[in-house]
């Protein structure tokens, strides 16, 4: 419902104001609530964030500023770090409104590939390449269709000279035949640390719902 409502809001404002498809920038929700000990099957906030992301991809002339890494302490959904929110919105505006050829967003999930007990996740908008900030990648979860478990994840070094890193390999000793991956999929995914080298965070995602839609 949120995706439909937000899309209709943008269309209604554009129609009512008579200025054409003027730029519309969305601030994705920040962390809020409890940091889960185990991967969660359902996160309504993550579903809303997913809706915001899809609107930014499907509605023309829109952009998204991700704030999942700069939220408060989990008790306030409005980030206290207003400066970085503004800077990320400014990057989106420079791209969407002014047409500058810049990296304006973090990595977006593009596709997945099952490979002998592991899953390769490929991203778009990687800029100069993927980067793990502050150590090993965190908040990745992997599933065999019956349960989710916390996963290990590593950025895959490109095999071709001159190619930037755009993929992550995900696996868990608890899951023998994985079929789906989620990243930062909870109300408060503390520690999510996948970025591009331009310093912009990856958009939280789940492959299970997206692959179902493609079918």
C-alpha distance (Angstrom), angle and dihedral (degrees) to the residues before:
residue distance angle dihedral
X1 . . .
X2 3.81 . .
X3 3.79 92.1 .
X4 3.80 91.0 52.4
X5 3.79 93.2 45.2
X6 3.81 94.6 48.5
X7 3.80 92.4 46.9
X8 3.80 90.6 49.5
X9 3.82 91.4 47.0
X10 3.80 91.0 55.8
X11 3.81 92.3 46.1
X12 3.80 91.9 47.2
X13 3.80 94.3 50.4
X14 3.79 91.7 47.2
X15 3.79 91.7 49.4
X16 3.79 95.2 43.8
X17 3.80 95.7 47.5
X18 3.81 94.2 45.0
X19 3.80 95.1 -142.3
X20 3.80 98.2 120.9
X21 3.80 123.3 -119.2
X22 3.80 94.3 -23.4
X23 3.82 117.7 -176.1
X24 3.80 116.9 -80.4
X25 3.81 119.9 -168.3
X26 3.80 124.0 -162.3
X27 3.81 126.9 -157.0
X28 3.78 107.6 -148.3
X29 3.80 115.0 -135.7
X30 3.79 118.0 -89.2
X31 3.80 128.8 -135.7
X32 3.78 115.3 -59.5
X33 3.79 133.7 165.8
X34 3.78 133.7 9.5
X35 3.79 124.2 -8.6
X36 3.84 103.4 -126.2
X37 3.81 122.4 -127.5
X38 3.82 91.3 -152.3
X39 3.82 132.7 29.1
X40 3.78 111.1 -81.9
X41 3.79 124.3 -133.0
X42 3.80 93.4 -153.3
X43 3.80 130.1 34.3
X44 3.78 114.5 165.6
X45 3.78 91.4 -168.6
X46 3.81 90.8 53.6
X47 3.80 89.5 50.2
X48 3.81 89.5 52.8
X49 3.81 90.4 48.5
X50 3.80 88.7 50.0
X51 3.80 89.2 53.1
X52 3.81 90.7 51.5
X53 3.80 90.1 51.4
X54 3.81 94.1 49.9
X55 3.80 91.7 49.0
X56 3.82 88.9 53.6
X57 3.81 89.1 52.7
X58 3.80 99.7 41.3
X59 3.82 104.3 36.8
X60 3.82 111.1 73.5
X61 3.80 120.3 -113.4
X62 3.79 97.1 13.9
X63 3.80 131.6 126.7
X64 3.80 138.3 -166.7
X65 3.80 132.5 -139.7
X66 3.82 111.7 -158.2
X67 3.82 115.4 -145.9
X68 3.81 102.7 169.4
X69 3.81 90.4 115.9
X70 3.82 98.8 47.3
X71 3.78 102.3 48.2
X72 3.76 125.0 126.6
X73 3.78 127.1 -101.3
X74 3.80 95.2 -60.9
X75 3.78 93.8 -91.4
X76 3.83 97.0 82.5
X77 3.80 121.3 49.9
X78 3.82 91.1 -161.0
X79 3.83 110.2 84.1
X80 3.78 114.4 -120.8
X81 3.79 88.5 -152.0
X82 3.79 97.5 80.3
X83 3.80 94.5 161.3
X84 3.80 96.6 67.1
X85 3.80 91.3 43.1
X86 3.80 87.8 54.9
X87 3.80 93.0 46.3
X88 3.81 91.8 51.7
X89 3.79 91.2 47.9
X90 3.81 88.7 49.7
X91 3.82 90.4 54.2
X92 3.80 89.8 50.7
X93 3.81 90.4 48.8
X94 3.80 92.5 49.8
X95 3.81 89.1 54.0
X96 3.80 101.8 36.5
X97 3.81 101.6 33.1
X98 3.80 102.3 28.8
X99 3.79 102.1 28.7
X100 3.79 97.2 -128.2
X101 3.79 116.4 167.2
X102 3.81 97.2 -122.3
X103 3.79 139.8 126.2
X104 3.78 100.1 -99.9
X105 3.80 104.1 167.3
X106 3.77 142.0 33.2
X107 3.80 127.8 -105.3
X108 3.82 117.5 -52.1
X109 3.79 124.1 -156.0
X110 3.81 108.5 -106.6
X111 3.81 109.3 167.1
X112 3.81 145.5 -23.7
X113 3.79 134.4 -136.2
X114 3.80 125.7 -163.3
X115 3.80 111.2 -137.8
X116 3.83 124.5 174.8
X117 3.80 101.5 -51.9
X118 3.79 94.7 -27.5
X119 3.79 137.8 77.6
X120 3.78 126.8 -136.5
X121 3.80 113.6 -147.0
X122 3.79 116.8 -160.7
X123 3.81 121.5 -158.1
X124 3.77 136.9 -160.5
X125 3.82 124.8 -151.6
X126 3.79 90.8 43.3
X127 3.80 93.5 145.1
X128 3.80 108.0 -167.9
X129 3.80 90.9 -5.5
X130 3.79 143.1 -66.0
X131 3.79 120.8 -62.5
X132 3.81 135.8 -170.0
X133 3.78 110.6 -144.1
X134 3.77 120.9 -149.2
X135 3.80 99.7 4.1
X136 3.79 133.9 -54.5
X137 3.79 119.9 13.8
X138 3.79 112.7 -93.0
X139 3.83 140.8 -165.0
X140 3.81 95.0 37.5
X141 3.82 114.4 137.7
X142 3.80 128.0 -172.3
X143 3.81 132.6 -159.8
X144 3.79 141.7 -164.5
X145 3.80 91.1 -157.3
X146 3.80 93.9 -91.8
X147 3.81 103.0 62.6
X148 3.79 142.2 0.2
X149 3.80 124.7 -127.4
X150 3.78 132.2 -176.6
X151 3.77 108.7 -93.1
X152 3.75 140.3 -150.2
X153 3.78 114.7 -123.8
X154 3.78 135.7 -172.2
X155 3.77 133.2 -177.4
X156 3.80 108.8 -113.4
X157 3.78 114.6 -126.0
X158 3.81 110.5 -129.8
X159 3.79 115.6 -110.2
X160 3.80 94.4 -149.9
X161 3.78 120.9 76.6
X162 3.78 112.9 -111.6
X163 3.80 94.6 17.5
X164 3.80 118.2 123.9
X165 3.79 123.2 -129.4
X166 3.80 108.1 -94.9
X167 3.82 104.3 155.6
X168 3.80 139.5 70.5
X169 3.81 125.8 -156.6
X170 3.82 113.3 -142.5
X171 3.83 128.7 -169.0
X172 3.79 145.7 145.4
X173 3.80 133.4 -159.2
X174 3.82 86.9 -135.5
X175 3.82 93.7 60.4
X176 3.80 117.3 59.8
X177 3.79 100.6 177.2
X178 3.80 107.8 27.7
X179 3.78 120.7 -165.3
X180 3.80 104.7 170.5
X181 3.80 142.9 29.6
X182 3.77 132.8 -158.5
X183 3.79 129.1 -168.0
X184 3.81 126.5 -159.8
X185 3.80 87.5 -13.8
X186 3.82 104.0 161.0
X187 3.78 139.4 77.5
X188 3.80 90.9 -95.8
X189 3.84 112.4 18.1
X190 3.79 97.6 -176.5
X191 3.78 113.0 -164.5
X192 3.81 100.8 23.1
X193 3.79 101.3 156.8
X194 3.81 112.5 168.1
X195 3.81 111.8 126.0
X196 3.76 141.0 153.0
X197 3.80 116.6 -111.0
X198 3.79 89.0 -101.4
X199 3.82 86.8 70.2
X200 3.80 99.6 -108.8
X201 3.84 119.0 134.1
X202 3.78 125.8 -119.8
X203 3.79 116.5 -105.1
X204 3.85 111.7 -109.1
X205 3.80 110.7 -110.3
X206 3.79 148.9 166.3
X207 3.77 122.7 -145.0
X208 3.80 96.6 -160.8
X209 3.79 96.3 68.1
X210 3.81 94.0 38.6
X211 3.80 94.5 50.4
X212 3.81 89.6 49.2
X213 3.80 89.4 54.7
X214 3.80 91.9 51.6
X215 3.80 90.1 55.6
